[in-house]
Amino acid sequence: MEKAAYIYFMANKVNTTLYVGVTSDLVRRVAEHKAGVNPGFTDEYRCKKLVYYECGDSICNTLQREKKLKRWRRTWKDELVDGFNPTWRDLSGDIGVTPELVAYIAAHAQRYADSRDPGASPG
């Protein structure tokens, strides 16, 4: 049985920037975005609000769907969010992301990053 995968949208505070991502662990990944432990787009543009997600049936199909969504016009993405989350509220609490989890990931960011990178040397 193949592991489920999720497509998700992270937005900045005023919903002017959207990030489309894919993950096999939605709670962990959203907590990482909120903690700012991975430098990149979401950290730079402060996309810390989960506004949309969907569960795919396989990693392969989910990756294909993500590529398709990334090519969509912004208005189409906005309509998708509006249908799922009309007020664009942060849905992270609904999926189990807690302030304690975010704080834990932030506090252990280096050790956590090293454990994800088998080639990293111990700090």
matplotlib code that plots the C-alpha trace (Angstrom):
import matplotlib.pyplot as plt

x = [0.0, 1.4, 1.7, -0.7, 0.5, -0.8, -0.9, -1.1, -1.1, 0.6, -0.2, 1.3, -0.6, -2.5, -3.0, -1.0, 1.5, 0.8, 3.1, 2.0, 3.7, 3.5, 4.4, 3.8, 3.5, 1.3, 1.4, 5.2, 5.7, 3.3, 5.0, 8.4, 7.0, 5.7, 9.0, 10.9, 13.5, 13.9, 15.3, 13.5, 10.4, 7.9, 10.4, 11.4, 7.8, 6.5, 4.0, 3.0, -0.7, -2.2, -5.2, -5.8, -4.9, -6.0, -5.0, -3.9, -4.2, -0.5, 2.7, 3.0, -0.6, -0.1, 3.1, 1.4, -1.4, 1.0, 2.8, -0.6, -1.7, 1.6, 0.9, -2.6, -3.4, -3.6, -7.3, -7.9, -5.9, -7.9, -11.2, -10.0, -9.1, -12.4, -14.4, -12.5, -11.8, -13.9, -12.4, -8.8, -8.3, -5.2, -6.2, -3.0, -4.8, -7.4, -4.8, -3.0, -0.2, 0.2, 2.3, 4.2, 5.1, 6.2, 8.4, 9.9, 10.8, 12.3, 14.3, 15.7, 16.1, 19.8, 19.5, 16.3, 17.9, 20.9, 18.7, 17.0, 20.4, 22.4, 25.6, 25.5, 28.2, 27.2, 27.1]
y = [0.0, 3.4, 6.2, 9.1, 12.4, 15.9, 19.1, 22.2, 26.0, 28.3, 32.0, 35.0, 37.1, 39.2, 36.4, 38.1, 35.3, 31.6, 28.6, 25.3, 22.3, 18.5, 16.3, 12.9, 14.4, 17.4, 18.2, 18.0, 20.1, 22.8, 23.0, 23.4, 26.3, 28.0, 27.5, 28.8, 26.0, 25.6, 28.6, 29.3, 30.8, 30.3, 31.7, 34.6, 35.6, 34.7, 32.1, 30.6, 30.1, 26.8, 27.8, 24.7, 21.1, 17.9, 14.3, 12.4, 8.6, 8.1, 10.1, 9.9, 11.2, 13.9, 15.1, 15.4, 17.3, 19.7, 20.4, 21.1, 23.5, 25.4, 26.2, 27.5, 31.2, 32.9, 33.5, 29.8, 29.0, 31.7, 30.1, 26.7, 28.1, 30.1, 26.9, 25.0, 27.8, 30.9, 33.0, 32.0, 31.2, 29.3, 25.6, 24.3, 23.8, 21.7, 19.2, 19.0, 21.7, 23.1, 26.1, 23.5, 21.5, 24.5, 25.6, 22.1, 22.1, 25.6, 24.7, 21.6, 22.8, 22.0, 18.5, 17.9, 19.1, 16.8, 13.8, 14.4, 14.7, 11.5, 13.2, 15.9, 15.9, 16.0, 19.6]
z = [0.0, -1.0, 1.5, 1.2, 0.1, 0.5, -1.6, 0.4, 0.0, 2.5, 2.4, 4.0, 6.6, 4.0, 1.5, -1.3, -1.7, -2.1, -1.9, -3.4, -1.9, -1.5, 1.4, 2.9, 6.4, 6.4, 10.1, 10.3, 7.1, 8.1, 11.5, 9.7, 7.6, 10.8, 12.6, 9.6, 9.8, 6.0, 4.2, 1.0, -0.5, 2.4, 4.9, 2.7, 2.0, 5.4, 4.2, 7.6, 7.1, 5.9, 3.8, 1.6, 1.5, -0.2, 0.2, -2.8, -3.3, -4.3, -4.3, -8.1, -8.7, -6.0, -7.6, -11.0, -9.4, -7.7, -11.0, -12.6, -9.7, -9.9, -13.5, -12.7, -12.7, -9.3, -9.7, -10.2, -7.0, -5.1, -6.3, -5.1, -1.6, -1.5, -2.1, 0.6, 3.1, 2.3, 5.1, 4.4, 8.0, 9.2, 9.1, 10.8, 14.2, 12.5, 11.3, 14.7, 14.4, 17.9, 19.1, 21.2, 18.1, 16.2, 19.2, 19.5, 15.8, 16.0, 19.1, 17.6, 14.0, 13.6, 15.1, 13.1, 9.9, 10.5, 11.0, 7.6, 5.9, 6.2, 4.9, 7.6, 10.3, 13.9, 15.3]

ax = plt.figure().add_subplot(projection="3d")
ax.plot(x, y, z, "-o")
ax.set_aspect("equal")
plt.show()
